[in-house]
Amino acid sequence: MRQVFVILLAFGTWLLPAQQEGTEVLGFQEYMAFVKQFHPIAKQANLTLTLAEANLLKSRGGFDPKLEVDYDRKRFKGTEYYDRLNAAFKIPTWYGIELKGQFEQNEGDFLNPTETVPSDGLYSAGVSVSLARGLWIDERMATLRRARFFARQGQADRDLLVNQILYDAAAAYFDWLQAYSDYLVFEQFRDNARLRFEGIRQSALAGDRAAIDTVEARIAVQNRELSLEQAGVQYRKASLDLAAFLWMEDNVPVELQEGVLPDLEPSAEVARTLQIEGWLMDSLALEAHPKLRSLEFKIQGLEVDKRLKVNQLLPQIDVEYNFLTETPEFIRSFETQEYKGGITFRMPLFLRKERGALRMARAKLQEAQFERDNARVSIRNKIAGIFNELESFDRQNLLIGQIVQDYERMLQAEERKFSFGESSIFLINTRERSLIDARLKANAVQNKYLMTQAGLFQVLGINPEFTPDTVP
């Protein structure tokens, strides 16, 4: 069925060729594609991924090369106390290793003797290494690793957010469909009651019917009018709820026009649109579920944090070695006997801060693992329950369909008996009320069945991809 788009005033909506003249049908698949493409919450979900990628980029900055220049000079009453220039180029690398090149040039009457260098300056090239704390993991490495897991977690969280807004949109569509189906039921029986009233009134004027029968027939018309008005209110309310999910490309809300109607038979399209066709309970791969993937990446990030806290129990032993030369253009000028180096050792005596941080990291990790295990069992149980509900609703739809057919036969039989003078308007109204209740119950069962399909879609955490011909 081809798509038609109509822009009305400052708003717009999707319209499909209608089955009835003067109306247009908004198909479920096109509606869902429209929501995913333009709804602000669906767009906001992509910001989760953008933030995660920005955080990853920020974490990689911890390994950016750095250029540092320090220049100090003091001159007072004709005396140059000092003129110091210190320029360095540092390259942080993995596993606590930092490469460094440096240039020093110091002059002045009051220099510290340790700062005395050749007049043309002194060059150095060396490396600093953490031998204990910070060797296998330090804050920079941990931050980058956590950011990578956070980026993957952001993708899973984005899928969950999109899934939730699509589920809410589907629920609004199904409520709109039920409200419209109920409205059609009351409209049909209102028209039937009017025809019956006119027939009985004409018979009463001709003397073939008692005048009191017209009163009862008119009461039936009034009751149907009242029920139709109430159904109309519910339908208009459901239409407004549906319109809340319709937006244009420039974040302009869409106004749903009166001639736009839901698809009365969306069952086959719903399963295909929500991409739940062919799902079997025994073949579910819960590891791919976005909720579990998000928790798994969270756990991996907490494991990185725990390893960092374990590493901080070690003493800090930093070793630095730098070759010194006046002529860096000659490689052979870097000799081992010309060097500057040192070692730094730090070790807290009680490690209470580090041990407390490690306990907290282990507790957070265990908490996340419990959450993941509970989520896995909860998701599996919810899916099993929904499969049972779907099987039950298949049977309920068959039963309610048979009940509606039987009530229709009984009403038709009662009307024939009434035409022969063997029944009364009271019995016809009674049969008709039972048929109306059965029709409304059938609409409610259909709504619950469709909502259960949407519930399966939500529990599975599906983020559907729509084909280009369904995306506006």
C-alpha beads as a LAMMPS data file, in Angstrom:
LAMMPS data file: protein, C-alpha beads

472 atoms
471 bonds

1 atom types
1 bond types

-500.0 500.0 xlo xhi
-500.0 500.0 ylo yhi
-500.0 500.0 zlo zhi

Masses

1 110.0

Atoms # bond

1 1 1 0.000 0.000 0.000
2 1 1 1.608 3.239 -1.126
3 1 1 2.342 6.081 1.276
4 1 1 0.834 9.529 1.059
5 1 1 2.048 12.519 3.069
6 1 1 -0.109 15.575 3.566
7 1 1 0.942 18.831 5.168
8 1 1 -1.966 20.673 6.736
9 1 1 -1.438 24.279 7.888
10 1 1 1.721 24.376 10.028
11 1 1 1.455 20.718 10.923
12 1 1 1.535 17.465 9.022
13 1 1 0.725 13.781 9.278
14 1 1 1.160 10.512 7.444
15 1 1 -1.777 9.279 5.470
16 1 1 -2.370 6.029 3.664
17 1 1 -5.068 5.474 1.045
18 1 1 -8.250 4.808 2.940
19 1 1 -10.612 1.919 2.542
20 1 1 -13.525 4.338 2.810
21 1 1 -13.993 7.498 0.825
22 1 1 -13.040 10.659 2.692
23 1 1 -10.771 8.948 5.212
24 1 1 -7.110 7.968 5.357
25 1 1 -5.498 5.054 7.200
26 1 1 -2.347 5.495 9.285
27 1 1 -0.594 2.117 9.130
28 1 1 1.204 0.757 12.167
29 1 1 4.557 0.220 10.437
30 1 1 4.637 3.711 8.938
31 1 1 3.597 5.207 12.271
32 1 1 6.379 3.409 14.160
33 1 1 8.997 4.391 11.581
34 1 1 7.816 7.993 11.861
35 1 1 8.158 7.913 15.666
36 1 1 11.665 6.446 15.567
37 1 1 12.806 8.921 12.940
38 1 1 11.516 12.164 14.424
39 1 1 10.415 11.786 18.058
40 1 1 12.568 13.983 20.358
41 1 1 13.120 11.167 22.872
42 1 1 14.334 8.878 20.085
43 1 1 16.753 11.621 19.029
44 1 1 17.753 12.160 22.643
45 1 1 18.673 8.484 22.886
46 1 1 21.391 9.064 20.299
47 1 1 22.897 11.686 22.612
48 1 1 23.709 8.886 25.055
49 1 1 26.002 7.398 22.447
50 1 1 27.429 10.824 21.592
51 1 1 28.270 11.498 25.237
52 1 1 29.939 8.108 25.578
53 1 1 32.068 8.749 22.500
54 1 1 32.992 12.209 23.806
55 1 1 34.011 10.680 27.131
56 1 1 36.178 8.134 25.287
57 1 1 37.864 10.926 23.335
58 1 1 38.486 12.809 26.574
59 1 1 40.053 9.725 28.180
60 1 1 42.393 9.217 25.242
61 1 1 43.666 12.714 25.930
62 1 1 45.513 11.316 28.935
63 1 1 48.013 9.796 26.486
64 1 1 48.448 12.894 24.336
65 1 1 52.060 14.102 23.919
66 1 1 52.776 17.266 25.867
67 1 1 55.029 20.214 25.150
68 1 1 56.092 22.163 28.250
69 1 1 58.115 25.381 28.396
70 1 1 59.187 27.113 31.630
71 1 1 61.007 30.422 31.436
72 1 1 62.044 32.465 34.497
73 1 1 64.202 35.601 34.616
74 1 1 65.153 38.018 37.371
75 1 1 67.111 41.260 36.874
76 1 1 67.470 43.896 39.565
77 1 1 69.736 46.984 39.795
78 1 1 71.843 45.932 36.857
79 1 1 72.352 42.436 38.173
80 1 1 70.985 39.432 36.337
81 1 1 70.080 37.044 39.104
82 1 1 69.013 34.246 36.802
83 1 1 67.719 33.510 33.317
84 1 1 66.319 29.999 33.146
85 1 1 64.754 28.179 30.182
86 1 1 63.463 24.654 30.509
87 1 1 61.624 23.071 27.562
88 1 1 60.381 19.462 27.574
89 1 1 58.497 17.148 25.244
90 1 1 56.764 14.209 26.954
91 1 1 55.081 11.155 25.437
92 1 1 52.984 9.128 27.900
93 1 1 52.714 5.471 26.909
94 1 1 51.056 2.346 28.213
95 1 1 52.198 0.462 31.350
96 1 1 53.480 3.462 33.292
97 1 1 56.255 4.378 30.851
98 1 1 56.855 7.979 29.828
99 1 1 59.377 9.124 27.211
100 1 1 60.841 12.586 27.612
101 1 1 63.137 14.945 25.729
102 1 1 64.366 18.108 27.444
103 1 1 66.431 21.238 26.820
104 1 1 67.904 23.407 29.609
105 1 1 69.675 26.741 29.317
106 1 1 70.478 28.635 32.505
107 1 1 72.458 31.861 33.073
108 1 1 72.862 34.309 35.941
109 1 1 74.936 35.405 38.883
110 1 1 72.895 33.632 41.509
111 1 1 72.136 30.264 39.936
112 1 1 72.002 27.144 42.006
113 1 1 75.166 25.201 41.190
114 1 1 73.064 22.181 40.199
115 1 1 71.496 24.295 37.459
116 1 1 74.819 25.115 35.812
117 1 1 74.817 23.922 32.189
118 1 1 76.920 24.680 29.105
119 1 1 76.387 28.112 27.561
120 1 1 74.672 26.598 24.511
121 1 1 72.351 24.587 26.704
122 1 1 72.063 20.972 27.743
123 1 1 69.937 18.365 26.018
124 1 1 68.562 15.218 27.587
125 1 1 66.511 12.241 26.413
126 1 1 65.238 9.578 28.700
127 1 1 62.466 7.504 30.163
128 1 1 60.612 7.230 33.469
129 1 1 59.056 3.946 34.580
130 1 1 56.801 2.947 37.451
131 1 1 58.082 -0.406 38.723
132 1 1 55.301 -1.270 41.197
133 1 1 52.244 0.939 41.528
134 1 1 51.235 2.106 38.081
135 1 1 53.219 -0.492 36.116
136 1 1 50.320 -2.646 34.872
137 1 1 47.570 -0.105 35.440
138 1 1 47.356 3.502 36.556
139 1 1 44.656 6.172 36.638
140 1 1 45.147 7.105 32.974
141 1 1 44.959 3.516 31.761
142 1 1 41.966 2.774 33.996
143 1 1 40.117 5.881 32.801
144 1 1 40.624 4.948 29.159
145 1 1 39.540 1.346 29.681
146 1 1 36.448 2.428 31.588
147 1 1 35.611 4.915 28.848
148 1 1 35.759 2.137 26.237
149 1 1 33.335 0.012 28.215
150 1 1 31.173 3.081 28.841
151 1 1 30.995 3.719 25.089
152 1 1 29.758 0.172 24.502
153 1 1 27.370 0.519 27.411
154 1 1 26.081 3.722 25.812
155 1 1 25.120 1.793 22.675
156 1 1 23.132 -0.698 24.755
157 1 1 21.474 2.081 26.774
158 1 1 20.581 3.869 23.536
159 1 1 18.814 0.725 22.310
160 1 1 16.879 0.500 25.572
161 1 1 15.730 4.123 25.364
162 1 1 14.581 3.728 21.752
163 1 1 12.847 0.465 22.625
164 1 1 10.945 2.155 25.473
165 1 1 9.689 5.089 23.397
166 1 1 8.610 2.718 20.605
167 1 1 6.774 0.553 23.133
168 1 1 4.932 3.598 24.503
169 1 1 4.106 4.678 20.945
170 1 1 2.768 1.199 20.106
171 1 1 0.610 1.220 23.242
172 1 1 -0.853 4.586 22.209
173 1 1 -1.647 3.216 18.740
174 1 1 -3.399 0.139 20.162
175 1 1 -5.471 2.247 22.575
176 1 1 -6.388 4.499 19.640
177 1 1 -7.404 1.430 17.644
178 1 1 -9.570 0.067 20.469
179 1 1 -11.241 3.420 21.030
180 1 1 -12.051 3.699 17.334
181 1 1 -13.324 0.096 17.162
182 1 1 -15.585 0.732 20.164
183 1 1 -16.835 3.907 18.509
184 1 1 -17.731 1.960 15.352
185 1 1 -19.655 -0.595 17.428
186 1 1 -21.812 2.053 19.083
187 1 1 -22.249 3.925 15.799
188 1 1 -23.480 0.782 14.042
189 1 1 -25.967 -0.100 16.762
190 1 1 -27.115 3.506 17.043
191 1 1 -27.994 3.385 13.349
192 1 1 -29.735 0.041 13.826
193 1 1 -31.743 1.424 16.750
194 1 1 -32.822 4.413 14.646
195 1 1 -34.034 2.172 11.801
196 1 1 -35.868 -0.045 14.247
197 1 1 -37.490 2.963 15.915
198 1 1 -38.708 4.338 12.559
199 1 1 -40.144 0.974 11.601
200 1 1 -41.938 0.545 14.914
201 1 1 -43.223 4.128 14.804
202 1 1 -44.683 3.600 11.325
203 1 1 -46.298 0.339 12.467
204 1 1 -47.741 2.067 15.550
205 1 1 -49.195 4.859 13.372
206 1 1 -50.769 2.207 11.184
207 1 1 -52.259 0.531 14.252
208 1 1 -50.187 -2.653 13.891
209 1 1 -48.101 -1.997 17.019
210 1 1 -48.807 -0.712 20.496
211 1 1 -47.738 2.894 21.037
212 1 1 -45.721 1.871 24.065
213 1 1 -43.357 -0.016 21.769
214 1 1 -42.259 3.286 20.237
215 1 1 -41.312 4.581 23.698
216 1 1 -39.110 1.565 24.359
217 1 1 -37.564 1.810 20.891
218 1 1 -36.849 5.523 21.442
219 1 1 -35.188 4.753 24.806
220 1 1 -32.914 2.292 22.993
221 1 1 -31.974 5.014 20.482
222 1 1 -31.211 7.446 23.293
223 1 1 -29.080 4.883 25.119
224 1 1 -27.137 4.186 21.934
225 1 1 -26.672 7.938 21.380
226 1 1 -25.347 8.316 24.920
227 1 1 -22.941 5.389 24.554
228 1 1 -21.774 6.740 21.183
229 1 1 -21.076 10.163 22.674
230 1 1 -19.049 8.629 25.499
231 1 1 -17.124 6.463 23.012
232 1 1 -16.447 9.574 20.937
233 1 1 -14.874 11.291 23.941
234 1 1 -12.603 8.296 24.529
235 1 1 -11.671 8.189 20.852
236 1 1 -10.760 11.873 20.769
237 1 1 -8.686 11.466 23.919
238 1 1 -6.853 8.458 22.421
239 1 1 -6.240 10.484 19.245
240 1 1 -4.584 13.244 21.267
241 1 1 -2.431 10.696 23.100
242 1 1 -1.347 9.263 19.763
243 1 1 -0.569 12.691 18.322
244 1 1 1.898 13.264 21.178
245 1 1 4.225 10.755 19.449
246 1 1 4.056 12.396 16.027
247 1 1 6.681 15.018 15.232
248 1 1 8.114 16.575 12.108
249 1 1 11.797 16.742 11.197
250 1 1 12.345 20.213 12.695
251 1 1 10.921 19.232 16.122
252 1 1 7.465 20.504 15.159
253 1 1 4.575 18.521 16.709
254 1 1 2.031 17.001 14.354
255 1 1 -1.702 17.513 14.619
256 1 1 -3.691 14.370 13.851
257 1 1 -6.514 15.252 11.470
258 1 1 -10.034 13.918 11.950
259 1 1 -9.996 11.935 8.726
260 1 1 -6.982 9.862 9.783
261 1 1 -8.006 6.424 11.064
262 1 1 -6.151 3.376 12.427
263 1 1 -5.754 0.109 10.572
264 1 1 -8.547 -2.141 11.849
265 1 1 -6.607 -5.358 11.101
266 1 1 -3.013 -4.687 12.166
267 1 1 -2.223 -8.078 13.749
268 1 1 0.012 -9.435 10.974
269 1 1 1.750 -6.086 10.503
270 1 1 2.436 -5.648 14.226
271 1 1 4.601 -8.764 14.596
272 1 1 6.541 -7.915 11.448
273 1 1 7.059 -4.271 12.425
274 1 1 8.158 -5.100 15.969
275 1 1 10.417 -7.840 14.570
276 1 1 9.128 -10.528 16.932
277 1 1 8.122 -12.994 14.239
278 1 1 9.647 -16.428 14.677
279 1 1 10.874 -15.923 18.235
280 1 1 10.976 -19.187 20.170
281 1 1 11.472 -19.480 23.902
282 1 1 14.105 -22.210 23.519
283 1 1 16.209 -20.241 21.047
284 1 1 16.544 -16.990 23.000
285 1 1 20.091 -15.654 23.288
286 1 1 19.834 -13.393 26.310
287 1 1 23.496 -12.389 26.081
288 1 1 22.526 -10.105 23.190
289 1 1 19.841 -8.362 25.248
290 1 1 20.717 -4.644 25.564
291 1 1 19.947 -4.594 29.300
292 1 1 22.309 -7.482 29.977
293 1 1 24.917 -6.058 27.607
294 1 1 24.738 -2.740 29.446
295 1 1 25.199 -4.450 32.811
296 1 1 28.024 -6.598 31.447
297 1 1 29.931 -3.546 30.239
298 1 1 29.258 -1.884 33.590
299 1 1 30.756 -4.922 35.343
300 1 1 33.823 -4.854 33.112
301 1 1 34.320 -1.189 33.931
302 1 1 34.051 -1.959 37.661
303 1 1 36.568 -4.783 37.266
304 1 1 39.010 -2.246 35.830
305 1 1 38.379 -0.051 38.857
306 1 1 38.997 -3.006 41.190
307 1 1 42.313 -3.832 39.480
308 1 1 43.341 -0.204 39.869
309 1 1 42.566 -0.306 43.600
310 1 1 44.528 -3.557 43.981
311 1 1 47.472 -1.962 42.203
312 1 1 47.383 0.980 44.600
313 1 1 48.230 -1.364 47.473
314 1 1 51.719 -1.651 46.001
315 1 1 54.474 0.811 46.903
316 1 1 55.220 3.590 44.472
317 1 1 58.639 3.038 42.897
318 1 1 59.407 5.431 40.055
319 1 1 62.716 5.205 38.198
320 1 1 63.973 7.860 35.787
321 1 1 67.028 7.847 33.519
322 1 1 68.069 10.552 31.065
323 1 1 71.040 10.718 28.670
324 1 1 72.779 14.116 28.651
325 1 1 74.529 15.784 25.727
326 1 1 75.513 19.180 24.347
327 1 1 75.302 17.992 20.723
328 1 1 72.046 16.085 20.209
329 1 1 72.556 16.073 16.435
330 1 1 75.176 13.373 16.954
331 1 1 73.699 10.111 18.154
332 1 1 77.037 8.917 19.508
333 1 1 77.126 11.875 21.867
334 1 1 74.553 10.118 24.096
335 1 1 76.821 8.129 26.377
336 1 1 75.906 6.126 29.445
337 1 1 78.427 7.898 31.650
338 1 1 76.719 11.233 30.952
339 1 1 73.320 10.939 32.580
340 1 1 70.798 12.257 35.051
341 1 1 68.611 9.812 36.936
342 1 1 66.872 8.995 40.157
343 1 1 64.467 6.778 42.028
344 1 1 61.396 7.673 44.113
345 1 1 59.896 5.388 46.747
346 1 1 56.625 5.997 48.621
347 1 1 54.694 3.559 50.778
348 1 1 51.903 4.346 53.274
349 1 1 52.420 2.344 56.458
350 1 1 48.847 1.234 57.134
351 1 1 47.243 1.483 53.674
352 1 1 43.878 2.190 55.281
353 1 1 42.771 4.516 52.486
354 1 1 43.795 2.028 49.789
355 1 1 42.273 -0.981 51.551
356 1 1 39.001 0.889 52.089
357 1 1 38.873 1.899 48.436
358 1 1 39.462 -1.721 47.402
359 1 1 36.627 -2.963 49.613
360 1 1 34.279 -0.401 48.093
361 1 1 35.325 -1.392 44.565
362 1 1 34.726 -5.081 45.331
363 1 1 31.318 -4.313 46.847
364 1 1 30.250 -2.261 43.810
365 1 1 31.422 -5.035 41.498
366 1 1 29.510 -7.677 43.436
367 1 1 26.416 -5.469 43.480
368 1 1 26.545 -5.102 39.691
369 1 1 27.002 -8.866 39.275
370 1 1 23.937 -9.525 41.450
371 1 1 21.992 -6.998 39.383
372 1 1 23.029 -8.733 36.142
373 1 1 22.112 -12.209 37.431
374 1 1 18.758 -10.963 38.699
375 1 1 18.060 -9.147 35.412
376 1 1 18.825 -12.303 33.411
377 1 1 16.386 -14.428 35.443
378 1 1 13.767 -11.665 35.461
379 1 1 13.937 -11.195 31.678
380 1 1 13.719 -14.924 31.013
381 1 1 10.706 -15.289 33.322
382 1 1 8.953 -12.298 31.767
383 1 1 9.497 -13.705 28.285
384 1 1 8.149 -17.101 29.345
385 1 1 5.090 -15.426 30.860
386 1 1 4.447 -13.398 27.718
387 1 1 4.689 -16.490 25.503
388 1 1 2.057 -18.134 27.712
389 1 1 -0.152 -15.053 27.435
390 1 1 0.159 -15.000 23.643
391 1 1 -0.908 -18.647 23.438
392 1 1 -3.847 -17.879 25.719
393 1 1 -4.906 -14.857 23.670
394 1 1 -4.893 -16.962 20.502
395 1 1 -7.494 -19.190 22.147
396 1 1 -9.381 -16.218 23.604
397 1 1 -9.669 -14.579 20.182
398 1 1 -11.176 -17.761 18.754
399 1 1 -13.622 -18.057 21.654
400 1 1 -14.742 -14.432 21.594
401 1 1 -15.164 -14.637 17.812
402 1 1 -17.487 -17.609 18.204
403 1 1 -19.379 -15.853 20.998
404 1 1 -19.947 -12.779 18.815
405 1 1 -21.223 -14.971 15.948
406 1 1 -23.634 -16.799 18.282
407 1 1 -24.988 -13.524 19.703
408 1 1 -25.491 -12.250 16.153
409 1 1 -27.512 -15.348 15.276
410 1 1 -29.620 -14.962 18.399
411 1 1 -30.318 -11.295 17.612
412 1 1 -31.241 -12.129 14.018
413 1 1 -33.546 -14.904 15.220
414 1 1 -35.198 -12.574 17.730
415 1 1 -35.761 -9.948 15.029
416 1 1 -37.405 -12.531 12.770
417 1 1 -39.691 -13.632 15.616
418 1 1 -40.515 -9.969 16.269
419 1 1 -41.479 -9.502 12.621
420 1 1 -43.936 -12.397 13.067
421 1 1 -45.327 -10.890 16.262
422 1 1 -43.843 -13.633 18.443
423 1 1 -41.339 -11.458 20.343
424 1 1 -41.026 -7.992 21.867
425 1 1 -38.809 -4.953 21.555
426 1 1 -37.590 -5.643 25.096
427 1 1 -36.133 -9.022 24.071
428 1 1 -34.521 -7.508 20.964
429 1 1 -32.865 -4.810 23.080
430 1 1 -31.674 -7.455 25.524
431 1 1 -30.142 -9.533 22.731
432 1 1 -28.594 -6.428 21.237
433 1 1 -27.014 -5.351 24.530
434 1 1 -25.452 -8.791 24.871
435 1 1 -24.067 -8.529 21.339
436 1 1 -22.685 -5.053 22.046
437 1 1 -20.951 -6.326 25.179
438 1 1 -19.482 -9.224 23.203
439 1 1 -18.217 -6.887 20.476
440 1 1 -16.610 -4.603 23.058
441 1 1 -15.066 -7.593 24.779
442 1 1 -13.671 -8.743 21.439
443 1 1 -12.093 -5.308 20.975
444 1 1 -10.616 -5.496 24.482
445 1 1 -9.195 -8.974 23.850
446 1 1 -7.645 -7.781 20.596
447 1 1 -6.119 -4.803 22.414
448 1 1 -4.663 -7.042 25.125
449 1 1 -3.265 -9.388 22.495
450 1 1 -1.567 -6.534 20.653
451 1 1 -0.298 -5.050 23.920
452 1 1 1.169 -8.438 24.829
453 1 1 3.008 -8.510 21.508
454 1 1 4.340 -5.048 22.309
455 1 1 5.277 -6.331 25.766
456 1 1 7.350 -9.097 24.166
457 1 1 9.013 -6.455 22.002
458 1 1 9.823 -4.425 25.121
459 1 1 11.135 -7.344 27.170
460 1 1 13.369 -8.463 24.305
461 1 1 14.769 -4.931 24.107
462 1 1 14.541 -4.812 20.314
463 1 1 15.635 -1.683 18.474
464 1 1 14.043 -2.295 15.047
465 1 1 15.525 -1.102 11.799
466 1 1 12.925 0.045 9.301
467 1 1 13.370 -0.312 5.563
468 1 1 13.962 2.892 3.551
469 1 1 10.498 2.796 1.982
470 1 1 8.882 3.044 5.417
471 1 1 10.961 5.973 6.649
472 1 1 9.679 9.427 5.635

Bonds

1 1 1 2
2 1 2 3
3 1 3 4
4 1 4 5
5 1 5 6
6 1 6 7
7 1 7 8
8 1 8 9
9 1 9 10
10 1 10 11
11 1 11 12
12 1 12 13
13 1 13 14
14 1 14 15
15 1 15 16
16 1 16 17
17 1 17 18
18 1 18 19
19 1 19 20
20 1 20 21
21 1 21 22
22 1 22 23
23 1 23 24
24 1 24 25
25 1 25 26
26 1 26 27
27 1 27 28
28 1 28 29
29 1 29 30
30 1 30 31
31 1 31 32
32 1 32 33
33 1 33 34
34 1 34 35
35 1 35 36
36 1 36 37
37 1 37 38
38 1 38 39
39 1 39 40
40 1 40 41
41 1 41 42
42 1 42 43
43 1 43 44
44 1 44 45
45 1 45 46
46 1 46 47
47 1 47 48
48 1 48 49
49 1 49 50
50 1 50 51
51 1 51 52
52 1 52 53
53 1 53 54
54 1 54 55
55 1 55 56
56 1 56 57
57 1 57 58
58 1 58 59
59 1 59 60
60 1 60 61
61 1 61 62
62 1 62 63
63 1 63 64
64 1 64 65
65 1 65 66
66 1 66 67
67 1 67 68
68 1 68 69
69 1 69 70
70 1 70 71
71 1 71 72
72 1 72 73
73 1 73 74
74 1 74 75
75 1 75 76
76 1 76 77
77 1 77 78
78 1 78 79
79 1 79 80
80 1 80 81
81 1 81 82
82 1 82 83
83 1 83 84
84 1 84 85
85 1 85 86
86 1 86 87
87 1 87 88
88 1 88 89
89 1 89 90
90 1 90 91
91 1 91 92
92 1 92 93
93 1 93 94
94 1 94 95
95 1 95 96
96 1 96 97
97 1 97 98
98 1 98 99
99 1 99 100
100 1 100 101
101 1 101 102
102 1 102 103
103 1 103 104
104 1 104 105
105 1 105 106
106 1 106 107
107 1 107 108
108 1 108 109
109 1 109 110
110 1 110 111
111 1 111 112
112 1 112 113
113 1 113 114
114 1 114 115
115 1 115 116
116 1 116 117
117 1 117 118
118 1 118 119
119 1 119 120
120 1 120 121
121 1 121 122
122 1 122 123
123 1 123 124
124 1 124 125
125 1 125 126
126 1 126 127
127 1 127 128
128 1 128 129
129 1 129 130
130 1 130 131
131 1 131 132
132 1 132 133
133 1 133 134
134 1 134 135
135 1 135 136
136 1 136 137
137 1 137 138
138 1 138 139
139 1 139 140
140 1 140 141
141 1 141 142
142 1 142 143
143 1 143 144
144 1 144 145
145 1 145 146
146 1 146 147
147 1 147 148
148 1 148 149
149 1 149 150
150 1 150 151
151 1 151 152
152 1 152 153
153 1 153 154
154 1 154 155
155 1 155 156
156 1 156 157
157 1 157 158
158 1 158 159
159 1 159 160
160 1 160 161
161 1 161 162
162 1 162 163
163 1 163 164
164 1 164 165
165 1 165 166
166 1 166 167
167 1 167 168
168 1 168 169
169 1 169 170
170 1 170 171
171 1 171 172
172 1 172 173
173 1 173 174
174 1 174 175
175 1 175 176
176 1 176 177
177 1 177 178
178 1 178 179
179 1 179 180
180 1 180 181
181 1 181 182
182 1 182 183
183 1 183 184
184 1 184 185
185 1 185 186
186 1 186 187
187 1 187 188
188 1 188 189
189 1 189 190
190 1 190 191
191 1 191 192
192 1 192 193
193 1 193 194
194 1 194 195
195 1 195 196
196 1 196 197
197 1 197 198
198 1 198 199
199 1 199 200
200 1 200 201
201 1 201 202
202 1 202 203
203 1 203 204
204 1 204 205
205 1 205 206
206 1 206 207
207 1 207 208
208 1 208 209
209 1 209 210
210 1 210 211
211 1 211 212
212 1 212 213
213 1 213 214
214 1 214 215
215 1 215 216
216 1 216 217
217 1 217 218
218 1 218 219
219 1 219 220
220 1 220 221
221 1 221 222
222 1 222 223
223 1 223 224
224 1 224 225
225 1 225 226
226 1 226 227
227 1 227 228
228 1 228 229
229 1 229 230
230 1 230 231
231 1 231 232
232 1 232 233
233 1 233 234
234 1 234 235
235 1 235 236
236 1 236 237
237 1 237 238
238 1 238 239
239 1 239 240
240 1 240 241
241 1 241 242
242 1 242 243
243 1 243 244
244 1 244 245
245 1 245 246
246 1 246 247
247 1 247 248
248 1 248 249
249 1 249 250
250 1 250 251
251 1 251 252
252 1 252 253
253 1 253 254
254 1 254 255
255 1 255 256
256 1 256 257
257 1 257 258
258 1 258 259
259 1 259 260
260 1 260 261
261 1 261 262
262 1 262 263
263 1 263 264
264 1 264 265
265 1 265 266
266 1 266 267
267 1 267 268
268 1 268 269
269 1 269 270
270 1 270 271
271 1 271 272
272 1 272 273
273 1 273 274
274 1 274 275
275 1 275 276
276 1 276 277
277 1 277 278
278 1 278 279
279 1 279 280
280 1 280 281
281 1 281 282
282 1 282 283
283 1 283 284
284 1 284 285
285 1 285 286
286 1 286 287
287 1 287 288
288 1 288 289
289 1 289 290
290 1 290 291
291 1 291 292
292 1 292 293
293 1 293 294
294 1 294 295
295 1 295 296
296 1 296 297
297 1 297 298
298 1 298 299
299 1 299 300
300 1 300 301
301 1 301 302
302 1 302 303
303 1 303 304
304 1 304 305
305 1 305 306
306 1 306 307
307 1 307 308
308 1 308 309
309 1 309 310
310 1 310 311
311 1 311 312
312 1 312 313
313 1 313 314
314 1 314 315
315 1 315 316
316 1 316 317
317 1 317 318
318 1 318 319
319 1 319 320
320 1 320 321
321 1 321 322
322 1 322 323
323 1 323 324
324 1 324 325
325 1 325 326
326 1 326 327
327 1 327 328
328 1 328 329
329 1 329 330
330 1 330 331
331 1 331 332
332 1 332 333
333 1 333 334
334 1 334 335
335 1 335 336
336 1 336 337
337 1 337 338
338 1 338 339
339 1 339 340
340 1 340 341
341 1 341 342
342 1 342 343
343 1 343 344
344 1 344 345
345 1 345 346
346 1 346 347
347 1 347 348
348 1 348 349
349 1 349 350
350 1 350 351
351 1 351 352
352 1 352 353
353 1 353 354
354 1 354 355
355 1 355 356
356 1 356 357
357 1 357 358
358 1 358 359
359 1 359 360
360 1 360 361
361 1 361 362
362 1 362 363
363 1 363 364
364 1 364 365
365 1 365 366
366 1 366 367
367 1 367 368
368 1 368 369
369 1 369 370
370 1 370 371
371 1 371 372
372 1 372 373
373 1 373 374
374 1 374 375
375 1 375 376
376 1 376 377
377 1 377 378
378 1 378 379
379 1 379 380
380 1 380 381
381 1 381 382
382 1 382 383
383 1 383 384
384 1 384 385
385 1 385 386
386 1 386 387
387 1 387 388
388 1 388 389
389 1 389 390
390 1 390 391
391 1 391 392
392 1 392 393
393 1 393 394
394 1 394 395
395 1 395 396
396 1 396 397
397 1 397 398
398 1 398 399
399 1 399 400
400 1 400 401
401 1 401 402
402 1 402 403
403 1 403 404
404 1 404 405
405 1 405 406
406 1 406 407
407 1 407 408
408 1 408 409
409 1 409 410
410 1 410 411
411 1 411 412
412 1 412 413
413 1 413 414
414 1 414 415
415 1 415 416
416 1 416 417
417 1 417 418
418 1 418 419
419 1 419 420
420 1 420 421
421 1 421 422
422 1 422 423
423 1 423 424
424 1 424 425
425 1 425 426
426 1 426 427
427 1 427 428
428 1 428 429
429 1 429 430
430 1 430 431
431 1 431 432
432 1 432 433
433 1 433 434
434 1 434 435
435 1 435 436
436 1 436 437
437 1 437 438
438 1 438 439
439 1 439 440
440 1 440 441
441 1 441 442
442 1 442 443
443 1 443 444
444 1 444 445
445 1 445 446
446 1 446 447
447 1 447 448
448 1 448 449
449 1 449 450
450 1 450 451
451 1 451 452
452 1 452 453
453 1 453 454
454 1 454 455
455 1 455 456
456 1 456 457
457 1 457 458
458 1 458 459
459 1 459 460
460 1 460 461
461 1 461 462
462 1 462 463
463 1 463 464
464 1 464 465
465 1 465 466
466 1 466 467
467 1 467 468
468 1 468 469
469 1 469 470
470 1 470 471
471 1 471 472
